[in-house]
Amino acid sequence: MTAFLLAGSVAFAAENKERISDKDVVDAYAYYLGRLLVLRQEHLDFRDEGFRWNKIIHRPVGGVKWANPNLDVAYSEAWVGIDKNSCTMLEVPKITGRYYTIQVLNGWGETTSNINERTFPRHASGKFAYCLKDSTVALGPDVEKVILPSAKSRILARVELGADPSQAVALQKQIKLYSIGTPVIAKPVAIQIFTNKNLPGITAFDNASAVLASEADINPGMEELQAKVRSIQNAAKGSERTRLNEVIRTRAIPDFGAHFFEIGSSG
């Protein structure tokens, strides 16, 4: 009898050790969803939108599909893939008296580079090279080297339409992107493809370790949140799975939606 009670106590302690608070689930979900959204974008862009690595797509004016686009700019998009032995070249025409920017986002949606006349006042146009820190690629003296922290990035370029949209489109089409070398680009981590109206539940955490490992978070202090994500993955393998899924459905997703609406309406 004593041995039975002892064994039960050990099992109870182990289960409680794995138990994650509802608040931790809400916080971890909001954090982890940020990475999942970028991964989803990568999957869908190459599957449905005809993207190719290091090739820019110039959208027609008004031709973007995402919610709430800026209607006063021409958009261009691309995915950059680089490694130690390759860089991606960007050529920007001289643009004066007109807003423009070539924004680079990493796998967490963080801006890692933004080329325009304010951030690069001495080299606002011409040739740029996106490279990793340990790149071995030799570049010409007329090339501005831009170090990116990750092997994969997404570009979002904007050119102000202004009083002459046709001139803006002509400038937009002069923006070029191409690779130097032949980069080895990893396939995106497999995830459940979801819609904005049907965000994923606990199944999204089944391969959380691989998702987190696929792209480093460059922000300091994220270790605690990543540990919570991994804890949910581990706990979801046992009896906690149903409860965790319920917390995600009834608290984490509504909480994320409420904050997303607040951010969108404040803009």
C-alpha positions as CSV (number, residue, x, y, z in Angstrom):
1,M,0.0,0.0,0.0
2,T,2.8,2.4,0.9
3,A,4.6,1.6,-2.4
4,F,1.4,2.3,-4.3
5,L,0.8,5.7,-2.6
6,L,4.5,6.6,-3.2
7,A,4.2,5.8,-6.8
8,G,1.0,7.8,-7.1
9,S,2.6,10.8,-5.4
10,V,5.6,10.7,-7.8
11,A,3.2,10.5,-10.8
12,F,1.1,13.4,-9.4
13,A,4.2,15.5,-8.9
14,A,5.5,14.8,-12.4
15,E,2.1,15.8,-13.9
16,N,2.0,19.0,-11.9
17,K,5.5,19.9,-12.9
18,E,4.4,19.7,-16.5
19,R,1.2,21.7,-15.9
20,I,1.3,25.1,-17.6
21,S,-0.8,28.0,-16.4
22,D,-3.5,29.5,-18.7
23,K,-1.6,32.8,-18.8
24,D,1.6,31.0,-20.0
25,V,-0.4,29.4,-22.7
26,V,-1.8,32.7,-23.9
27,D,1.6,34.4,-23.8
28,A,3.4,31.5,-25.6
29,Y,0.7,31.3,-28.3
30,A,0.8,34.9,-29.2
31,Y,4.6,34.7,-29.4
32,Y,4.7,31.5,-31.4
33,L,2.0,32.5,-33.8
34,G,4.2,35.3,-35.0
35,R,6.7,32.8,-36.4
36,L,3.9,30.6,-37.8
37,L,2.4,33.5,-39.8
38,V,5.7,34.1,-41.5
39,L,6.2,30.4,-42.2
40,R,2.7,30.3,-43.6
41,Q,3.6,33.2,-45.9
42,E,6.7,31.4,-47.2
43,H,4.7,28.2,-47.9
44,L,1.9,30.0,-49.7
45,D,4.1,32.5,-51.7
46,F,6.0,29.6,-53.3
47,R,3.1,27.3,-53.6
48,D,0.4,29.7,-54.9
49,E,2.0,33.1,-55.9
50,G,4.8,32.0,-58.2
51,F,7.7,33.3,-56.0
52,R,11.3,32.2,-56.8
53,W,14.2,32.8,-54.6
54,N,16.1,36.1,-55.2
55,K,13.6,37.2,-57.9
56,I,11.5,40.3,-57.3
57,I,7.8,40.5,-58.2
58,H,6.6,44.0,-59.2
59,R,2.9,44.2,-58.3
60,P,0.6,46.3,-60.5
61,V,-0.8,49.4,-58.7
62,G,-3.6,48.2,-56.5
63,G,-2.7,44.6,-57.2
64,V,-1.7,43.4,-53.7
65,K,-4.0,41.0,-51.8
66,W,-3.3,41.6,-48.2
67,A,-5.6,43.6,-45.9
68,N,-5.2,47.3,-45.6
69,P,-2.5,48.0,-48.2
70,N,-1.2,51.5,-48.6
71,L,-3.0,52.8,-51.7
72,D,-0.5,55.6,-52.5
73,V,2.5,53.3,-53.3
74,A,3.5,50.7,-55.9
75,Y,4.5,47.5,-54.2
76,S,7.2,44.9,-55.0
77,E,7.9,41.7,-53.2
78,A,10.6,39.0,-53.0
79,W,12.2,36.3,-50.9
80,V,15.9,36.5,-50.3
81,G,17.9,33.3,-49.8
82,I,21.6,33.5,-49.0
83,D,24.4,31.4,-47.5
84,K,28.1,31.7,-46.7
85,N,29.0,31.3,-50.4
86,S,26.4,33.6,-51.9
87,C,24.9,37.1,-51.7
88,T,21.8,38.6,-53.2
89,M,22.3,41.8,-55.3
90,L,19.8,44.6,-55.2
91,E,19.9,47.5,-57.7
92,V,17.9,50.6,-56.8
93,P,17.4,53.5,-59.3
94,K,18.0,57.1,-58.3
95,I,14.7,58.3,-56.8
96,T,14.4,61.9,-55.8
97,G,11.5,63.8,-54.3
98,R,9.5,60.7,-53.9
99,Y,9.1,58.3,-50.9
100,Y,10.5,54.9,-51.3
101,T,11.8,52.1,-49.2
102,I,13.1,48.5,-49.6
103,Q,12.2,46.8,-46.3
104,V,13.7,43.4,-45.3
105,L,11.9,41.2,-42.8
106,N,13.2,38.1,-41.1
107,G,11.3,34.9,-40.1
108,W,9.7,36.6,-37.1
109,G,8.5,39.6,-39.1
110,E,11.2,41.8,-37.7
111,T,12.7,44.5,-39.9
112,T,16.4,43.8,-40.4
113,S,17.2,46.3,-43.1
114,N,15.4,49.3,-44.7
115,I,17.1,50.9,-47.7
116,N,16.0,54.5,-48.4
117,E,17.5,58.0,-48.6
118,R,17.2,58.4,-44.8
119,T,18.9,55.2,-43.7
120,F,21.5,55.2,-46.5
121,P,22.0,59.0,-47.2
122,R,25.5,58.4,-48.8
123,H,24.4,55.4,-50.9
124,A,20.6,55.8,-51.4
125,S,20.7,54.2,-54.8
126,G,22.9,51.9,-56.9
127,K,24.1,48.4,-56.0
128,F,23.6,46.7,-52.6
129,A,24.5,43.2,-51.6
130,Y,22.6,41.3,-49.0
131,C,25.1,38.9,-47.3
132,L,25.5,36.9,-44.1
133,K,28.1,38.0,-41.6
134,D,30.5,35.2,-42.6
135,S,30.1,35.6,-46.3
136,T,33.1,34.8,-48.5
137,V,31.7,36.6,-51.6
138,A,33.9,39.3,-53.1
139,L,32.1,42.5,-54.0
140,G,33.0,45.4,-56.2
141,P,33.9,48.8,-54.7
142,D,30.6,50.3,-55.9
143,V,28.5,47.8,-53.9
144,E,27.1,48.7,-50.5
145,K,27.2,45.5,-48.3
146,V,24.2,44.9,-46.1
147,I,24.5,42.2,-43.5
148,L,21.4,40.2,-42.8
149,P,21.1,38.0,-39.7
150,S,19.3,35.2,-41.3
151,A,19.6,33.0,-44.4
152,K,16.0,33.7,-45.4
153,S,14.3,37.1,-45.6
154,R,11.3,38.7,-47.2
155,I,11.5,42.0,-49.1
156,L,8.6,44.5,-49.3
157,A,9.5,47.5,-51.5
158,R,7.3,50.6,-51.9
159,V,7.5,53.5,-54.3
160,E,5.3,56.5,-53.7
161,L,2.8,57.1,-56.6
162,G,2.8,60.8,-56.2
163,A,1.4,63.1,-58.9
164,D,2.7,60.9,-61.7
165,P,2.0,57.2,-61.0
166,S,3.4,56.1,-64.4
167,Q,6.8,57.5,-63.4
168,A,6.5,55.6,-60.1
169,V,5.8,52.4,-61.9
170,A,8.8,53.0,-64.2
171,L,11.0,53.5,-61.2
172,Q,9.5,50.4,-59.5
173,K,10.4,48.2,-62.5
174,Q,14.0,49.4,-62.4
175,I,14.5,47.8,-58.9
176,K,16.4,44.5,-59.6
177,L,17.2,41.5,-57.5
178,Y,19.5,38.6,-58.4
179,S,21.8,36.1,-56.7
180,I,25.6,36.0,-56.8
181,G,26.4,32.3,-56.4
182,T,24.1,29.4,-55.9
183,P,22.8,29.4,-52.4
184,V,21.7,26.3,-50.7
185,I,18.2,27.2,-49.3
186,A,16.5,24.9,-46.8
187,K,12.9,23.9,-47.3
188,P,10.4,25.6,-45.0
189,V,9.5,23.6,-41.9
190,A,6.3,21.7,-42.5
191,I,3.3,23.3,-40.7
192,Q,-0.4,23.1,-40.7
193,I,-1.6,25.7,-43.2
194,F,-4.4,27.8,-41.5
195,T,-6.5,30.8,-42.3
196,N,-6.9,34.0,-40.4
197,K,-10.5,33.0,-39.5
198,N,-9.4,29.5,-38.3
199,L,-6.2,29.8,-36.4
200,P,-4.5,26.6,-35.3
201,G,-4.9,24.9,-32.0
202,I,-2.6,22.6,-30.0
203,T,-1.6,20.7,-33.2
204,A,0.6,23.7,-34.1
205,F,2.9,22.9,-31.2
206,D,3.5,19.3,-32.3
207,N,6.7,20.3,-34.1
208,A,7.4,23.5,-32.1
209,S,11.1,22.6,-31.6
210,A,11.7,22.4,-35.3
211,V,9.8,25.7,-35.9
212,L,11.8,27.6,-33.3
213,A,15.1,26.1,-34.6
214,S,14.3,27.1,-38.2
215,E,14.9,30.8,-37.5
216,A,16.7,32.5,-34.6
217,D,14.8,35.2,-32.8
218,I,17.2,38.2,-32.8
219,N,15.4,40.0,-30.0
220,P,17.0,39.6,-26.5
221,G,15.0,38.1,-23.6
222,M,12.9,35.7,-25.7
223,E,14.3,32.6,-24.1
224,E,11.6,32.4,-21.5
225,L,8.8,32.6,-24.1
226,Q,10.6,30.0,-26.2
227,A,10.9,27.7,-23.1
228,K,7.1,28.1,-22.6
229,V,6.5,27.1,-26.2
230,R,8.6,23.9,-25.8
231,S,6.9,23.2,-22.5
232,I,3.5,23.2,-24.2
233,Q,4.9,20.9,-26.9
234,N,6.0,18.4,-24.2
235,A,2.9,18.7,-22.1
236,A,0.7,18.2,-25.2
237,K,2.1,14.7,-25.6
238,G,0.2,13.6,-22.4
239,S,-3.0,14.1,-20.5
240,E,-2.8,17.9,-20.7
241,R,-3.4,18.1,-24.5
242,T,-7.1,18.5,-24.3
243,R,-6.9,21.3,-21.6
244,L,-4.2,23.1,-23.5
245,N,-6.2,23.0,-26.7
246,E,-9.2,24.4,-24.8
247,V,-7.2,27.3,-23.4
248,I,-5.9,28.1,-26.9
249,R,-9.4,28.1,-28.3
250,T,-11.2,29.9,-25.6
251,R,-8.5,32.3,-24.3
252,A,-5.4,32.6,-26.5
253,I,-7.0,33.0,-29.9
254,P,-9.7,35.5,-28.6
255,D,-7.0,37.5,-26.8
256,F,-4.8,37.6,-29.9
257,G,-7.8,38.7,-32.0
258,A,-8.7,41.5,-29.6
259,H,-5.1,42.9,-29.5
260,F,-4.8,42.6,-33.3
261,F,-8.0,44.6,-33.7
262,E,-6.8,47.2,-31.3
263,I,-3.5,47.6,-33.2
264,G,-5.3,47.7,-36.6
265,S,-7.8,50.3,-35.5
266,S,-5.2,52.5,-33.9
267,G,-3.3,52.8,-37.3
